Amino acid sequence: MKKILIVLLITIVSVISYANNDGVEKILKRGVLYVGTTSDYKPFTYIENGEHKGYDIEVAKLIAKELGVKVEFVPTTWKTLLDDLQAGKFDIAMGGITRTTKRQAICNMTNPYLVFGKCFLVRKGDKNKYNSLEAVNKPNVRVGVNIGGTNEALVNEYITKATVIRYKNNLDVPVALEKGEVDVMITETRKEEVWLKLDAFL
């Protein structure tokens, strides 16, 4: 476990160093690790009872503990995530961030620890109704998607005929789906397990 942690810290440090020239030395002197997170991406990052929760939140706390500093979470959005990182608003961004060529061209990224793909999330009983890209990509179909992430990028490229409703907060999309405000949500195959009242499929 310790060897794995050391490798993780070395990889994370490369991201921190890229964002700030002083890197780890500055963090140690400051005594605080600033972590940028959208807090809208279960199960990786979300807020529950006013407290940050999620897989990546636990990793951030562990990194801070190993560095011997406190951790503070800085709010960001999928649309402004890279700009905020480059502006030095935080030392590192965490929270289920998909590794893309565009992001790699701008900043250093760790190796992924989960491999997943995109899928449709629909209400129970609608699985056969929206069972293909062709079935979803129609003017009468309402597709919900969060702004600024890879989900929106997929919609922009492949779902050009449907009525697209964009949400700033990713956690608002499944709620809208359950209420019937949208018919389909674009999400990931791992993340869909969180929404038990809904159906997901490739």
Order of alpha helices (4+ residues) and beta strands (2+ residues): alpha-alpha-beta-beta-beta-beta-alpha-beta-alpha-beta-alpha-beta-alpha-beta-alpha-beta-alpha-beta-beta
